[in-house]
Amino acid sequence: MRAVHVFCKEKTMSNSDKVWPTGLTEAESEEIHRNLIQGTQIFGMIAAFAHLLAYIYSPWLK
Amino acid sequence: MIYSKMWCVVKPSVGIPVFIAAVAIASFSVHLALTMNTTWVKNFLNGSAKVVATAPADAAVKK
């Protein structure tokens, strides 16, 4: 029964439990990437707001 | 999400500091170039008081 279960797992999950050279699985890698993208978006929004303030309150582009 | 599996082959402890450093260096370079190649940044950072103080002097010279 266990052998069948392992066989089915390998067939259906496309080896998603594999630990890659960095020590991460694909799911962990995707989680890190999601957080990095979110951090970049928040940084970008703050930077855009800062540039808006600089445009309004400094002689930049005037 | 595109490229989301890159952390399987790039160590996050290396890749994320490199990414943040690249953003920081690029941003610093742009702002340094802006400061070095324009005049208004220095004038702006010096404040408007100096502009007000020098304005009559400039006007006097023009007369």
Backbone of each chain as nested JSON, in Angstrom:
{
  "chains": [
    {"id": "A", "residues": [
      {"number": 1, "name": "MET", "atoms": {"N": [0.844, -1.206, 0.0], "CA": [0.0, 0.0, 0.0], "C": [0.875, 1.25, 0.0]}},
      {"number": 2, "name": "ARG", "atoms": {"N": [1.895, 1.257, 0.841], "CA": [2.79, 2.414, 0.91], "C": [3.519, 2.635, -0.42]}},
      {"number": 3, "name": "ALA", "atoms": {"N": [3.922, 1.535, -1.015], "CA": [4.618, 1.646, -2.305], "C": [3.71, 2.281, -3.351]}},
      {"number": 4, "name": "VAL", "atoms": {"N": [2.438, 1.898, -3.318], "CA": [1.481, 2.477, -4.266], "C": [1.321, 3.96, -3.995]}},
      {"number": 5, "name": "HIS", "atoms": {"N": [1.245, 4.325, -2.701], "CA": [1.069, 5.719, -2.324], "C": [2.256, 6.57, -2.805]}},
      {"number": 6, "name": "VAL", "atoms": {"N": [3.466, 6.074, -2.572], "CA": [4.66, 6.804, -3.008], "C": [4.685, 6.937, -4.523]}},
      {"number": 7, "name": "PHE", "atoms": {"N": [4.296, 5.84, -5.193], "CA": [4.273, 5.869, -6.653], "C": [3.295, 6.929, -7.151]}},
      {"number": 8, "name": "CYS", "atoms": {"N": [2.081, 6.956, -6.567], "CA": [1.077, 7.918, -6.988], "C": [1.533, 9.345, -6.704]}},
      {"number": 9, "name": "LYS", "atoms": {"N": [2.198, 9.527, -5.557], "CA": [2.661, 10.858, -5.181], "C": [3.67, 11.365, -6.209]}},
      {"number": 10, "name": "GLU", "atoms": {"N": [4.589, 10.483, -6.576], "CA": [5.59, 10.887, -7.56], "C": [4.961, 11.185, -8.906]}},
      {"number": 11, "name": "LYS", "atoms": {"N": [3.906, 10.403, -9.23], "CA": [3.279, 10.604, -10.529], "C": [2.478, 11.901, -10.572]}},
      {"number": 12, "name": "THR", "atoms": {"N": [1.8, 12.235, -9.441], "CA": [0.847, 13.342, -9.495], "C": [1.45, 14.68, -9.076]}},
      {"number": 13, "name": "MET", "atoms": {"N": [2.445, 14.69, -8.193], "CA": [2.921, 15.963, -7.669], "C": [4.132, 16.509, -8.435]}},
      {"number": 14, "name": "SER", "atoms": {"N": [4.514, 15.862, -9.497], "CA": [5.616, 16.288, -10.347], "C": [6.849, 16.688, -9.524]}},
      {"number": 15, "name": "ASN", "atoms": {"N": [7.126, 15.867, -8.531], "CA": [8.358, 16.017, -7.756], "C": [8.451, 17.367, -7.037]}},
      {"number": 16, "name": "SER", "atoms": {"N": [7.336, 17.882, -6.509], "CA": [7.36, 19.197, -5.877], "C": [8.027, 19.18, -4.511]}},
      {"number": 17, "name": "ASP", "atoms": {"N": [8.263, 17.993, -3.97], "CA": [8.948, 17.912, -2.671], "C": [10.462, 17.898, -2.821]}},
      {"number": 18, "name": "LYS", "atoms": {"N": [10.919, 17.974, -4.029], "CA": [12.362, 17.928, -4.263], "C": [13.045, 19.126, -3.621]}},
      {"number": 19, "name": "VAL", "atoms": {"N": [14.134, 18.858, -2.908], "CA": [14.917, 19.94, -2.313], "C": [16.042, 20.289, -3.288]}},
      {"number": 20, "name": "TRP", "atoms": {"N": [16.04, 21.516, -3.745], "CA": [16.983, 21.983, -4.759], "C": [18.322, 22.369, -4.117]}},
      {"number": 21, "name": "PRO", "atoms": {"N": [19.339, 22.659, -4.919], "CA": [20.671, 22.95, -4.352], "C": [20.694, 24.075, -3.321]}},
      {"number": 22, "name": "THR", "atoms": {"N": [19.778, 25.009, -3.397], "CA": [19.756, 26.092, -2.411], "C": [19.103, 25.662, -1.105]}},
      {"number": 23, "name": "GLY", "atoms": {"N": [18.592, 24.436, -1.059], "CA": [17.942, 23.943, 0.152], "C": [16.47, 24.265, 0.208]}},
      {"number": 24, "name": "LEU", "atoms": {"N": [15.917, 24.761, -0.904], "CA": [14.503, 25.139, -0.935], "C": [13.724, 24.214, -1.865]}},
      {"number": 25, "name": "THR", "atoms": {"N": [12.437, 24.093, -1.574], "CA": [11.543, 23.417, -2.511], "C": [10.949, 24.477, -3.442]}},
      {"number": 26, "name": "GLU", "atoms": {"N": [10.245, 24.022, -4.47], "CA": [9.626, 24.979, -5.397], "C": [8.605, 25.864, -4.684]}},
      {"number": 27, "name": "ALA", "atoms": {"N": [7.86, 25.279, -3.753], "CA": [6.842, 26.059, -3.026], "C": [7.503, 27.147, -2.182]}},
      {"number": 28, "name": "GLU", "atoms": {"N": [8.617, 26.784, -1.535], "CA": [9.331, 27.784, -0.718], "C": [9.914, 28.885, -1.595]}},
      {"number": 29, "name": "SER", "atoms": {"N": [10.433, 28.48, -2.752], "CA": [10.983, 29.468, -3.687], "C": [9.899, 30.438, -4.145]}},
      {"number": 30, "name": "GLU", "atoms": {"N": [8.727, 29.896, -4.438], "CA": [7.624, 30.754, -4.878], "C": [7.171, 31.693, -3.764]}},
      {"number": 31, "name": "GLU", "atoms": {"N": [7.216, 31.206, -2.515], "CA": [6.831, 32.061, -1.386], "C": [7.816, 33.223, -1.231]}},
      {"number": 32, "name": "ILE", "atoms": {"N": [9.104, 32.925, -1.312], "CA": [10.117, 33.987, -1.227], "C": [9.909, 35.007, -2.342]}},
      {"number": 33, "name": "HIS", "atoms": {"N": [9.646, 34.507, -3.55], "CA": [9.481, 35.399, -4.695], "C": [8.257, 36.287, -4.531]}},
      {"number": 34, "name": "ARG", "atoms": {"N": [7.181, 35.697, -3.991], "CA": [5.959, 36.482, -3.746], "C": [6.245, 37.628, -2.794]}},
      {"number": 35, "name": "ASN", "atoms": {"N": [6.966, 37.335, -1.724], "CA": [7.279, 38.375, -0.738], "C": [8.223, 39.425, -1.316]}},
      {"number": 36, "name": "LEU", "atoms": {"N": [9.174, 38.986, -2.14], "CA": [10.096, 39.934, -2.765], "C": [9.353, 40.869, -3.715]}},
      {"number": 37, "name": "ILE", "atoms": {"N": [8.427, 40.308, -4.492], "CA": [7.626, 41.132, -5.409], "C": [6.785, 42.129, -4.614]}},
      {"number": 38, "name": "GLN", "atoms": {"N": [6.192, 41.665, -3.51], "CA": [5.363, 42.563, -2.697], "C": [6.202, 43.682, -2.099]}},
      {"number": 39, "name": "GLY", "atoms": {"N": [7.382, 43.329, -1.612], "CA": [8.28, 44.352, -1.066], "C": [8.68, 45.36, -2.122]}},
      {"number": 40, "name": "THR", "atoms": {"N": [8.957, 44.869, -3.331], "CA": [9.318, 45.767, -4.429], "C": [8.16, 46.698, -4.774]}},
      {"number": 41, "name": "GLN", "atoms": {"N": [6.938, 46.167, -4.762], "CA": [5.771, 46.999, -5.067], "C": [5.573, 48.079, -4.001]}},
      {"number": 42, "name": "ILE", "atoms": {"N": [5.736, 47.717, -2.723], "CA": [5.581, 48.707, -1.648], "C": [6.672, 49.773, -1.759]}},
      {"number": 43, "name": "PHE", "atoms": {"N": [7.924, 49.319, -2.002], "CA": [9.032, 50.256, -2.197], "C": [8.734, 51.191, -3.36]}},
      {"number": 44, "name": "GLY", "atoms": {"N": [8.227, 50.629, -4.452], "CA": [7.919, 51.422, -5.637], "C": [6.84, 52.468, -5.359]}},
      {"number": 45, "name": "MET", "atoms": {"N": [5.818, 52.083, -4.596], "CA": [4.748, 53.03, -4.281], "C": [5.267, 54.167, -3.406]}},
      {"number": 46, "name": "ILE", "atoms": {"N": [6.1, 53.823, -2.402], "CA": [6.675, 54.87, -1.548], "C": [7.572, 55.789, -2.374]}},
      {"number": 47, "name": "ALA", "atoms": {"N": [8.374, 55.193, -3.274], "CA": [9.266, 55.993, -4.121], "C": [8.455, 56.903, -5.045]}},
      {"number": 48, "name": "ALA", "atoms": {"N": [7.369, 56.382, -5.61], "CA": [6.527, 57.202, -6.486], "C": [5.924, 58.37, -5.711]}},
      {"number": 49, "name": "PHE", "atoms": {"N": [5.478, 58.111, -4.481], "CA": [4.913, 59.171, -3.632], "C": [5.983, 60.217, -3.31]}},
      {"number": 50, "name": "ALA", "atoms": {"N": [7.201, 59.748, -3.011], "CA": [8.305, 60.674, -2.712], "C": [8.628, 61.538, -3.929]}},
      {"number": 51, "name": "HIS", "atoms": {"N": [8.578, 60.936, -5.12], "CA": [8.844, 61.72, -6.325], "C": [7.72, 62.725, -6.595]}},
      {"number": 52, "name": "LEU", "atoms": {"N": [6.5, 62.338, -6.261], "CA": [5.383, 63.282, -6.404], "C": [5.589, 64.488, -5.494]}},
      {"number": 53, "name": "LEU", "atoms": {"N": [5.985, 64.228, -4.234], "CA": [6.252, 65.328, -3.302], "C": [7.409, 66.193, -3.799]}},
      {"number": 54, "name": "ALA", "atoms": {"N": [8.457, 65.532, -4.325], "CA": [9.6, 66.287, -4.851], "C": [9.179, 67.15, -6.032]}},
      {"number": 55, "name": "TYR", "atoms": {"N": [8.296, 66.617, -6.872], "CA": [7.818, 67.385, -8.024], "C": [6.995, 68.593, -7.582]}},
      {"number": 56, "name": "ILE", "atoms": {"N": [6.196, 68.388, -6.539], "CA": [5.327, 69.486, -6.082], "C": [6.132, 70.555, -5.35]}},
      {"number": 57, "name": "TYR", "atoms": {"N": [7.023, 70.112, -4.45], "CA": [7.643, 71.06, -3.516], "C": [9.078, 71.457, -3.854]}},
      {"number": 58, "name": "SER", "atoms": {"N": [9.611, 71.003, -4.988], "CA": [10.97, 71.421, -5.372], "C": [10.937, 71.964, -6.801]}},
      {"number": 59, "name": "PRO", "atoms": {"N": [11.993, 72.617, -7.23], "CA": [12.003, 73.172, -8.602], "C": [12.227, 72.112, -9.684]}},
      {"number": 60, "name": "TRP", "atoms": {"N": [12.231, 70.853, -9.308], "CA": [12.47, 69.765, -10.259], "C": [11.47, 69.816, -11.415]}},
      {"number": 61, "name": "LEU", "atoms": {"N": [11.991, 69.812, -12.639], "CA": [11.208, 69.798, -13.884], "C": [10.387, 71.072, -14.088]}},
      {"number": 62, "name": "LYS", "atoms": {"N": [10.814, 72.17, -13.435], "CA": [10.054, 73.428, -13.618], "C": [10.92, 74.467, -14.3]}}
    ]},
    {"id": "B", "residues": [
      {"number": 1, "name": "MET", "atoms": {"N": [3.637, 32.727, -11.299], "CA": [4.428, 33.966, -11.315], "C": [5.77, 33.717, -12.011]}},
      {"number": 2, "name": "ILE", "atoms": {"N": [6.108, 34.579, -12.918], "CA": [7.306, 34.369, -13.729], "C": [8.574, 34.453, -12.87]}},
      {"number": 3, "name": "TYR", "atoms": {"N": [9.503, 33.58, -13.151], "CA": [10.802, 33.498, -12.468], "C": [10.695, 33.104, -11.001]}},
      {"number": 4, "name": "SER", "atoms": {"N": [9.542, 32.633, -10.558], "CA": [9.379, 32.37, -9.128], "C": [10.207, 31.182, -8.647]}},
      {"number": 5, "name": "LYS", "atoms": {"N": [10.695, 30.369, -9.583], "CA": [11.494, 29.212, -9.155], "C": [12.988, 29.502, -9.187]}},
      {"number": 6, "name": "MET", "atoms": {"N": [13.355, 30.754, -9.422], "CA": [14.785, 31.072, -9.501], "C": [15.507, 30.833, -8.172]}},
      {"number": 7, "name": "TRP", "atoms": {"N": [14.747, 30.899, -7.053], "CA": [15.387, 30.733, -5.74], "C": [15.697, 29.268, -5.449]}},
      {"number": 8, "name": "CYS", "atoms": {"N": [15.309, 28.387, -6.391], "CA": [15.742, 26.991, -6.296], "C": [17.212, 26.847, -6.697]}},
      {"number": 9, "name": "VAL", "atoms": {"N": [17.695, 27.776, -7.499], "CA": [19.076, 27.689, -7.974], "C": [19.941, 28.87, -7.539]}},
      {"number": 10, "name": "VAL", "atoms": {"N": [19.306, 29.967, -7.102], "CA": [20.045, 31.117, -6.567], "C": [19.763, 31.192, -5.08]}},
      {"number": 11, "name": "LYS", "atoms": {"N": [20.794, 31.183, -4.273], "CA": [20.575, 31.247, -2.823], "C": [19.967, 32.592, -2.46]}},
      {"number": 12, "name": "PRO", "atoms": {"N": [18.837, 32.618, -1.766], "CA": [18.241, 33.899, -1.382], "C": [19.173, 34.766, -0.538]}},
      {"number": 13, "name": "SER", "atoms": {"N": [20.048, 34.127, 0.25], "CA": [20.965, 34.899, 1.085], "C": [22.008, 35.638, 0.244]}},
      {"number": 14, "name": "VAL", "atoms": {"N": [22.149, 35.254, -1.01], "CA": [23.04, 35.964, -1.937], "C": [22.217, 36.847, -2.885]}},
      {"number": 15, "name": "GLY", "atoms": {"N": [21.187, 36.268, -3.453], "CA": [20.418, 36.958, -4.5], "C": [19.676, 38.177, -4.001]}},
      {"number": 16, "name": "ILE", "atoms": {"N": [19.076, 38.098, -2.819], "CA": [18.288, 39.234, -2.337], "C": [19.178, 40.426, -1.964]}},
      {"number": 17, "name": "PRO", "atoms": {"N": [20.304, 40.229, -1.238], "CA": [21.205, 41.372, -1.023], "C": [21.758, 41.958, -2.319]}},
      {"number": 18, "name": "VAL", "atoms": {"N": [22.053, 41.114, -3.308], "CA": [22.53, 41.621, -4.606], "C": [21.451, 42.476, -5.263]}},
      {"number": 19, "name": "PHE", "atoms": {"N": [20.211, 42.006, -5.223], "CA": [19.092, 42.746, -5.808], "C": [18.905, 44.093, -5.104]}},
      {"number": 20, "name": "ILE", "atoms": {"N": [18.908, 44.074, -3.772], "CA": [18.715, 45.323, -3.016], "C": [19.896, 46.268, -3.239]}},
      {"number": 21, "name": "ALA", "atoms": {"N": [21.11, 45.714, -3.276], "CA": [22.291, 46.549, -3.518], "C": [22.232, 47.173, -4.907]}},
      {"number": 22, "name": "ALA", "atoms": {"N": [21.777, 46.425, -5.892], "CA": [21.676, 46.962, -7.259], "C": [20.698, 48.134, -7.297]}},
      {"number": 23, "name": "VAL", "atoms": {"N": [19.567, 47.986, -6.632], "CA": [18.579, 49.072, -6.583], "C": [19.168, 50.285, -5.864]}},
      {"number": 24, "name": "ALA", "atoms": {"N": [19.847, 50.04, -4.737], "CA": [20.412, 51.138, -3.948], "C": [21.495, 51.877, -4.737]}},
      {"number": 25, "name": "ILE", "atoms": {"N": [22.39, 51.135, -5.392], "CA": [23.481, 51.767, -6.137], "C": [22.931, 52.552, -7.333]}},
      {"number": 26, "name": "ALA", "atoms": {"N": [21.963, 51.97, -8.034], "CA": [21.371, 52.661, -9.179], "C": [20.683, 53.953, -8.729]}},
      {"number": 27, "name": "SER", "atoms": {"N": [19.925, 53.863, -7.643], "CA": [19.215, 55.033, -7.134], "C": [20.202, 56.107, -6.681]}},
      {"number": 28, "name": "PHE", "atoms": {"N": [21.234, 55.691, -5.947], "CA": [22.239, 56.649, -5.463], "C": [22.942, 57.315, -6.635]}},
      {"number": 29, "name": "SER", "atoms": {"N": [23.264, 56.55, -7.666], "CA": [23.963, 57.095, -8.831], "C": [23.126, 58.162, -9.535]}},
      {"number": 30, "name": "VAL", "atoms": {"N": [21.845, 57.876, -9.702], "CA": [20.966, 58.838, -10.374], "C": [20.879, 60.133, -9.568]}},
      {"number": 31, "name": "HIS", "atoms": {"N": [20.697, 60.006, -8.25], "CA": [20.564, 61.211, -7.427], "C": [21.878, 61.969, -7.324]}},
      {"number": 32, "name": "LEU", "atoms": {"N": [23.005, 61.24, -7.301], "CA": [24.316, 61.906, -7.282], "C": [24.533, 62.663, -8.589]}},
      {"number": 33, "name": "ALA", "atoms": {"N": [24.199, 62.028, -9.708], "CA": [24.352, 62.688, -11.009], "C": [23.477, 63.932, -11.089]}},
      {"number": 34, "name": "LEU", "atoms": {"N": [22.281, 63.838, -10.55], "CA": [21.368, 64.99, -10.539], "C": [21.963, 66.134, -9.725]}},
      {"number": 35, "name": "THR", "atoms": {"N": [22.532, 65.793, -8.578], "CA": [23.12, 66.821, -7.719], "C": [24.351, 67.46, -8.354]}},
      {"number": 36, "name": "MET", "atoms": {"N": [25.156, 66.638, -9.022], "CA": [26.412, 67.131, -9.577], "C": [26.215, 67.94, -10.862]}},
      {"number": 37, "name": "ASN", "atoms": {"N": [25.159, 67.633, -11.61], "CA": [25.003, 68.221, -12.943], "C": [23.915, 69.282, -13.049]}},
      {"number": 38, "name": "THR", "atoms": {"N": [23.281, 69.604, -11.944], "CA": [22.295, 70.689, -11.995], "C": [22.636, 71.714, -10.923]}},
      {"number": 39, "name": "THR", "atoms": {"N": [22.075, 72.879, -11.036], "CA": [22.331, 73.931, -10.045], "C": [21.194, 74.063, -9.05]}},
      {"number": 40, "name": "TRP", "atoms": {"N": [19.985, 73.686, -9.49], "CA": [18.832, 73.96, -8.636], "C": [18.792, 73.096, -7.388]}},
      {"number": 41, "name": "VAL", "atoms": {"N": [19.409, 71.889, -7.435], "CA": [19.371, 71.03, -6.241], "C": [20.124, 71.702, -5.097]}},
      {"number": 42, "name": "LYS", "atoms": {"N": [21.313, 72.226, -5.402], "CA": [22.102, 72.887, -4.355], "C": [21.376, 74.126, -3.839]}},
      {"number": 43, "name": "ASN", "atoms": {"N": [20.83, 74.907, -4.756], "CA": [20.097, 76.097, -4.339], "C": [18.901, 75.734, -3.472]}},
      {"number": 44, "name": "PHE", "atoms": {"N": [18.207, 74.671, -3.89], "CA": [17.022, 74.245, -3.144], "C": [17.404, 73.755, -1.751]}},
      {"number": 45, "name": "LEU", "atoms": {"N": [18.504, 72.965, -1.681], "CA": [18.915, 72.444, -0.378], "C": [19.479, 73.537, 0.519]}},
      {"number": 46, "name": "ASN", "atoms": {"N": [20.0, 74.594, -0.081], "CA": [20.487, 75.707, 0.723], "C": [19.347, 76.516, 1.325]}},
      {"number": 47, "name": "GLY", "atoms": {"N": [18.171, 76.348, 0.786], "CA": [17.011, 77.031, 1.333], "C": [16.714, 78.317, 0.591]}},
      {"number": 48, "name": "SER", "atoms": {"N": [15.482, 78.805, 0.786], "CA": [15.055, 79.993, 0.059], "C": [15.608, 81.269, 0.662]}},
      {"number": 49, "name": "ALA", "atoms": {"N": [16.058, 81.235, 1.928], "CA": [16.544, 82.441, 2.589], "C": [17.735, 83.025, 1.832]}},
      {"number": 50, "name": "LYS", "atoms": {"N": [18.6, 82.133, 1.381], "CA": [19.783, 82.605, 0.677], "C": [19.405, 83.253, -0.655]}},
      {"number": 51, "name": "VAL", "atoms": {"N": [18.388, 82.678, -1.314], "CA": [17.924, 83.242, -2.582], "C": [17.362, 84.636, -2.35]}},
      {"number": 52, "name": "VAL", "atoms": {"N": [16.586, 84.777, -1.26], "CA": [16.015, 86.078, -0.934], "C": [17.123, 87.073, -0.607]}},
      {"number": 53, "name": "ALA", "atoms": {"N": [18.144, 86.601, 0.098], "CA": [19.237, 87.486, 0.496], "C": [20.052, 87.934, -0.718]}},
      {"number": 54, "name": "THR", "atoms": {"N": [20.19, 87.055, -1.689], "CA": [21.022, 87.408, -2.852], "C": [20.23, 88.138, -3.922]}},
      {"number": 55, "name": "ALA", "atoms": {"N": [18.924, 88.018, -3.888], "CA": [18.127, 88.618, -4.94], "C": [18.297, 90.14, -5.032]}},
      {"number": 56, "name": "PRO", "atoms": {"N": [18.233, 90.88, -3.919], "CA": [18.436, 92.325, -4.025], "C": [19.841, 92.674, -4.515]}},
      {"number": 57, "name": "ALA", "atoms": {"N": [20.825, 91.865, -4.098], "CA": [22.189, 92.127, -4.545], "C": [22.279, 91.985, -6.06]}},
      {"number": 58, "name": "ASP", "atoms": {"N": [21.615, 90.949, -6.584], "CA": [21.615, 90.767, -8.032], "C": [20.91, 91.937, -8.714]}},
      {"number": 59, "name": "ALA", "atoms": {"N": [19.817, 92.341, -8.132], "CA": [19.073, 93.454, -8.699], "C": [19.915, 94.73, -8.69]}},
      {"number": 60, "name": "ALA", "atoms": {"N": [20.678, 94.922, -7.619], "CA": [21.538, 96.1, -7.513], "C": [22.639, 96.085, -8.571]}},
      {"number": 61, "name": "VAL", "atoms": {"N": [23.175, 94.908, -8.798], "CA": [24.235, 94.784, -9.812], "C": [23.685, 95.117, -11.191]}},
      {"number": 62, "name": "LYS", "atoms": {"N": [22.451, 94.651, -11.451], "CA": [21.859, 94.883, -12.767], "C": [21.637, 96.383, -13.02]}},
      {"number": 63, "name": "LYS", "atoms": {"N": [21.351, 97.15, -11.96], "CA": [21.151, 98.595, -12.131], "C": [22.494, 99.243, -12.446]}}
    ]}
  ]
}
